[in-house]
Each structure stands twice: as C-alpha cells, then as structure tokens.
Amino acid sequence: MKYKDYYKVLGVSKNASQDEIKKTYKKLAIQFHPDKNPGNKQAEEKFKEISEAYDVLGDVDKRAKYDGLAGNWQQFQTEFSSQKDFEFKDVFSGFNDVWSSIFGQGEFTNINTKQGNDLNSDVTLTLEEAYLGTEVQIPTPYSMEKLIIKAGVVDGKKFRFAGKGEKGSATNLNGHLFLTIKIQEHKDYKRNGNDLTKKVFVDIYTLILGGKIEVETLKTKKISINIVKGFESGGKLRLKGFGMPIYDKENEFGDLYLEITAQLPKNLSAEELNLFEKLAEIDRKKRK
C-alpha cells in the first residue's frame, strides 16, 4: 500500500492557498503537457501525477478529507495492508469500505453527487491578433485545450469549455471553464466596435498646398492618401473597409478614420523664419 504526498507532487506547502495551488498546477500542466513533450513518457507520467494531485488538492472538500486521511495513515496501513498499491485517488473513486470506515456512508454519498465548480480564466490578445485571428492554448485542470479565435473578436467576448472546469463525481457533473478575451490597448489605433481611429500627423505645407501622404493600416502595409488643398487640422478622413473584420462575417469590415493633425516644422532656418514673417505680415494686411 503506498501513500502519495500530493503537496510534494505539486511542490507547495501544506498551508498553501487554493489560489496558489491552482496557479502552480497551471504552470506545471503547461510544462509537462504531452502536446509539448511528444513521445516523452516521463513527462506524460508527470502530467498524470500532477493532474491526480490537483484533482484532490484543487477541491476544498476533497483536500480536507485528504488531510484527515493523511493524518490517520498508520491506521489504514494496518487495517488495509492486504491491498496492493492502495492510493488516495482510489478513496475518491469508489472504495466504499475504506471511505465508510473513516467518514461514514453519508459522507461518501455526498461526494458521489458532487457538482464540479465552474472556472473562469482570460487570455490577452494584441489588436493585430484580434484583427487576423489566432490560435491559443488554454490550460484546464486536466488537459490543454486549443481554441481558434476568429478574426474580429471583441474585447470581453466569452467562450465556454463544457465539462472542462473542476471535476464532479461523474463526468456529467463536471464544471465548465469560461474564457474571457481581453484585447490590449494599441499605441496607434482606438477601437469603437468594428471601426478604428488613427491619428496621422501631416506637415503644414501639405495641409495648405495639398498633396499625397502614405499611411500604414492593419489591412495593408502602406496606402496612399490624397490631402486636398487647405485641409484643416483636426479633420477626419474615412477609409471604408479598412477597420476591423466583423466577427463571424466573411469579408465584411468596419471603417478606419484618419484624424489629421498638423505637424509644425522644427529647426527652422533663418530664411524659413523670414518667409514665415512675410506670410504673417501678408495675413495681417488681409485682415485689416
């Protein structure tokens, strides 16, 4: 009969909080998951071992009973020494005689009808990832789940992984995992639904005389934009279809608004300053 120290398996102290146990498990699950260690039997066994440990320590009720069981191990070693490889996981999965001898039949019945708790997690994406769509790996208490996120996903969107929360006493009683998408703020773009706004600095000569400028967008690396003569700083240009993809709608996009802002020239020469003084004098005369 063998006893497994689940705290040692996860590498946490017996006084560890539930949150610490969960975080430690997630880190180990990612490290030893079979998908990340193909063909590595040792990693596969380690993954099974930490999953078994979390199955017990990750549940408040099971953990309390495990702690009580650990304290009475010598008693069980005497009473059930004829059983080979008796493990704590067996206590939680169907050894009526052992369970009843410690907690009574009523306790065992309650465990058999236990509903697993739902879990909540989140994943953070860049605006570029939200624009193009991406694939993420999501650690659940007992497996690594792949999620393909379509282009145009919005901040706050939730996904549900049925039965991937904490385990219940039966598969149909497992809790669910709810994943929330969070999208980072972007240094160049502001998002409003499916539309984007980008501030573009344009030199005053182009604003006054008109001309073309090049602008980078999420859709194309560069696009040529025509600025009409006398365009006012603070005005906006609308680029239809250059906003975010509309989620779950093929080839449909929002719009991109370019907020045009005047960029003053720097390090002016004496000749340039003289020309501006002449322009200012002409403007003063016009106002009289």
Secondary structure as GFF3:
##gff-version 3
##sequence-region A 1 288
A	DSSP	alpha_helix	6	10	.	.	.	ID=ss1
A	DSSP	alpha_helix	18	32	.	.	.	ID=ss2
A	DSSP	alpha_helix	41	57	.	.	.	ID=ss3
A	DSSP	alpha_helix	60	71	.	.	.	ID=ss4
A	DSSP	alpha_helix	73	79	.	.	.	ID=ss5
A	DSSP	alpha_helix	88	93	.	.	.	ID=ss6
A	DSSP	alpha_helix	96	103	.	.	.	ID=ss7
A	DSSP	alpha_helix	105	112	.	.	.	ID=ss8
A	DSSP	beta_strand	119	125	.	.	.	ID=ss9
A	DSSP	alpha_helix	127	132	.	.	.	ID=ss10
A	DSSP	beta_strand	134	139	.	.	.	ID=ss11
A	DSSP	beta_strand	144	149	.	.	.	ID=ss12
A	DSSP	beta_strand	158	161	.	.	.	ID=ss13
A	DSSP	three_ten_helix	171	173	.	.	.	ID=ss14
A	DSSP	beta_strand	177	183	.	.	.	ID=ss15
A	DSSP	beta_strand	189	192	.	.	.	ID=ss16
A	DSSP	beta_strand	195	203	.	.	.	ID=ss17
A	DSSP	alpha_helix	204	209	.	.	.	ID=ss18
A	DSSP	beta_strand	211	215	.	.	.	ID=ss19
A	DSSP	beta_strand	223	227	.	.	.	ID=ss20
A	DSSP	beta_strand	236	239	.	.	.	ID=ss21
A	DSSP	beta_strand	256	263	.	.	.	ID=ss22
A	DSSP	alpha_helix	270	287	.	.	.	ID=ss23
###
